Amino acid sequence: MNSDKIKGQWKQVIGDIKKHWGKLTDDDLIKAEGNTDILTGIVQERYGQRKEDANDEVKAFFKNLK
């Protein structure tokens, strides 16, 4: 899923994001607002991951999302 499509469908994928990353809050998702770079930073912070690992996880999530 490319970044334009992610931004366009952000409200539809929020539920899937919450299921995948249960530690993320509504405020986190509002802050990210479809921006995968911001989402990666939030995932990194909440889960204590390295930036590269969080980035790989976010990319894999959106790649597998249909």
NORSUL-V437778 format. One record per pair of residues at least 12 apart in sequence whose C-alpha atoms are under 8 Angstrom apart, sorted by the first residue. I is the first residue (numbers start at 0). J is the second residue. D is the distance in whole Angstrom. If there is no record, write none. Layout:
# NORSUL-V437778
i:I j:J d:D
i:I j:J d:D
This chain:
# NORSUL-V437778
i:0 j:61 d:6
i:0 j:62 d:6
i:0 j:64 d:7
i:2 j:33 d:8
i:2 j:34 d:7
i:2 j:35 d:7
i:5 j:33 d:6
i:5 j:34 d:8
i:6 j:32 d:7
i:6 j:33 d:4
i:6 j:34 d:7
i:7 j:33 d:8
i:9 j:32 d:7
i:9 j:33 d:5
i:13 j:28 d:7
i:20 j:42 d:8
i:22 j:45 d:7
i:22 j:46 d:8
i:23 j:41 d:8
i:23 j:42 d:8
i:23 j:45 d:7
i:27 j:41 d:7
i:35 j:57 d:7
i:36 j:54 d:8
i:38 j:57 d:8
i:39 j:53 d:6
i:39 j:54 d:5
i:39 j:57 d:6
i:40 j:53 d:8
